Amino acid sequence: MSRREALSKLPKVDRVLGAAALAGHPVLRSIQRQKVQEALAELRAQLLAGEKGEAEASIEVPTAEALASTIARRLDALIEPRPRRALNATGVVLHTNLGRAPMSGEVTQAIAAAAGACDLEVDLATGLRGSRYAHLRPLLAAVVGAEDVHVVGNGAAALLLACTALGGPGGVALSRGQMIEIGDGFRVAEMAAAGGAAIWAVGSTNRTHAEDYRRALAGELPGMSGPASAILWAHLSNFRQEGFVAEVELAELAKLAAEHGVPLIADLGSGSLGAGIPGVEPTIAEYLEAGVDVVTCSGDKLFGGPQAGILAGRAALVDRLRRHPMARALRPGKLTVAGLQATAAAHARGDAARSLGLHRLLAATPEMLRGRARSLAQALGWPEEVLRTTVATIGGGSLPGATIEGVALAVPGGAASRRAAILRRLDPPIIGRIVDGELLIDLRSLPPEDDAALLAGLRALA
Ligand SMILES: *Cc1c(COP(=O)(O)O)cnc(C)c1O
């Protein structure tokens, strides 16, 4: 059929909307109509563009029924619950793309309990208005070892609030060696400056000295009209420098800041409390002991809780943060408050390895993992030879190079990337990783309660 003829044969919008697949579809008619119009516009454009040399005889036009079925499938996908549960068999325990710290048990229960009406901002003793931070503040402060704490929506917001509230009027001094990018194109210096604080680059990429900070604190850097009002230290997180490098020690920097009467803010990133975390990642308490005035970090990295930003430090400064107008814009929702409260309570009981999803994964011994791997292999009828000892990682932009022993099943039968793609399309999807041409299902990052779903998925593969 000719292109012109094809264009004239395209079904009308109302015919498509009237076809069975859409007539009974639960999505609103107004949205259906919009999708039908889009699909028809797409077909029209394709027909007009036409491939060069395409035989006109091969041009076909979908029927109203066929088009309605296609659109109904698109609408089904549109309203699916997302994000979906997934099985993290990557061996990366804190996987940013899989939702960072996995939460479980009492933490998810606390979040679900807060979903309905809850006593978020009411003092039940008096019936008067209370604060959403009333219970979280003392608990979290005790757990991280700070005079006071404040909570915002994520780590970047914590950094933004600290630099905005404490960086005026003279701006914030930051070493060029710490001007890192944390991922997805976001840079510490740019996030710190987003609230209007000037960020003064200090020292050089590989070497920064106390004298460089002194010049910033004396207002002597080019372009300065007065002394810097704060110093920012950024933990390198996912990045390492080697060779001819130097940074001022944190404790020395704290002394320098105190001498000049300016606060030292430190962006720690990971929020580790130390216990149960392999490798050497500085903790919030270590930073505070070194003399940092305000530490900022994420709630969903090594702290093991929901996405949140934690600011911990001196009471007078935290009070300034809490009262800054931006604090209202960055405040956490009730689900975050509930999840963080339950996470901090587990830390307070010294019970993280039992109660927190992340810490449970890290606490599993290689023997436990091998036992699970053996049972799974047996149930699948796979030989013991599919068991692999792996080098699993912590991930989440923390602890570069820090590894932990994992145990994996190497999916037999080759075609690793094709099999990986099949597993990703299961419900729930299984996300493995390919090492040396083998598709590995690493149990280090997978809680034992996911074993049944894993087994079902791997059976489906066979
Ligand atoms: C992860 C990270 C951030 C950002 O925290 P989010 O919770 O992802 O917003 C900021 N700074 C450092 C050093 C980090 O590692």
The ligand as a Gaussian input file, in Angstrom:
#p B3LYP/6-31G(d) Opt

LIG

0 1
 C       27.415000       9.705000      49.497000
 C       28.095000      10.968000      49.782000
 C       27.391000      12.185000      49.764000
 C       25.940000      12.282000      49.384000
 O       25.090000      11.614000      50.244000
 P       23.626000      11.200000      49.712000
 O       23.004000      10.538000      50.902000
 O       23.827000      10.301000      48.562000
 O       22.929000      12.446000      49.340000
 C       28.070000      13.331000      50.066000
 N       29.370000      13.320000      50.369000
 C       30.092000      12.166000      50.420000
 C       31.539000      12.226000      50.791000
 C       29.477000      10.948000      50.125000
 O       30.185000       9.818000      50.156000

